[in-house]
Amino acid sequence: MNPGSIASELLRWYEAHARMLPWRAPPGAPRTNPYRVWLSEIMLQQTTVAAVQPYFAKFIENWPTVEALAAADDDDVMAAWAGLGYYARARNLIACAKIVAEDHGGRFPETETALRDLPGIGDYTAAAIAAIAFGEAAIVVDANIERVIARLETIDTPLPKARREIRAAAETLTPPDRAGDFAQAMMDLGAAICTSRNPACGICPLSEQCAAAASGEPEAWPVRKSKGPKPQRHGTAYWLEHQGDVLLVRRPGKGMLGGMRALPSDNWCAPAKTGAKLDPPDWAPAFAGALSGPRRVIGTVDHVFTHFALTLDVVTTKVLTRPDIDGEWWPVGRIEEAGLPTLFAKAAKLARALEEETE
């Protein structure tokens, strides 16, 4: 493998085939808007480009600068993020924007080391921002780059243990004068050609130097350990309605779906021991004597989180009075504006569909 040849071939390909993305500058540009790079990189953590693009456009329209985002109402930001998942990212996004605006005069630190001190910015994100926005010779390795390098060198160590070898190879390959372009070229190659399944080796600019392509079985890399099935959990969400409004609660700031509006639910996010009976939700006593009519399980919602799969029963009932509870009564007809995370948006859709059938 010739590192210089690989870099030059890849950059030549990138100049002709780079994806046009709203947070990118054209190939060869000396700098890219740091706010856009940071915002996109936070959104892209464990999320596809296709899913991120409409959210990115919405955020840029609402908050075109880091100062505007820092001054925004936290609830508005969390609502705009709803559906993108991994909500700790949104909380860190808010915290980071405030620090950059208040402590750094609205300017992002320009080095990988300094960027790592900001909330929500780990090793990969710091390297990506430093390389793409500021031209620092940082080594960027995401999932696409892992796959490309593992195939170039047929690295047989299974992930995640292989990451040290992959990073060492990336350091050898990355040209110090165009680290940002090289990283984005690797990402585009992995997304468009060196894909997980059916890689298009015939049109790959690096195929002649790729050991996996020469083997005839490129999909064998990167090597991964087999994963067991995800644990299954079960819970209940409640659609509690009173005079055209439905009760929404705010989830705790830390933990699953932290800080988001949600339907009241039980403690499904805590794994229960086999055969254990879950305690009632902590809001339930406030509704003693306030519920009217039958409580009906109208259906279930299935949702997969990173570490477990969840089946959520959706229970509906009418409420005679509005008890003193820390929550908000939201107009049913405007439930889509509440910014519910996907799990509870699915439950709300189920409840609304039942109402429309019975009207």
Secondary structure, DSSP 8 states (H G I E B T S, - for coil): --HHHHHHHHHHHHHHH----TT---TT-S---HHHHHHHHHHHTTS-HHHHHHHHHHHHHH--SHHHHHHS-HHHHHHHHTTS--THHHHHHHHHHHHHHHHSTT---SSHHHHTTSTT--HHHHHHHHHHHH--------HHHHHHHHHHTT--S-BTTTHHHHHHHHHHH--TTSHHHHHHHHHHHHHHTS-SSS--GGG-TTGGG-HHHHHT-GGG-S-B-------EEEEEEEEEEETTEEEEEE--SSSTTTT-EE--B-STTS---TT------TTGGGGTTTEEEEEEEEEEEEEE-SS-EEEEEEEEEEESS--S-SSEEEEGGGGGGG---HHHHHHHHHHHHHHHHH-
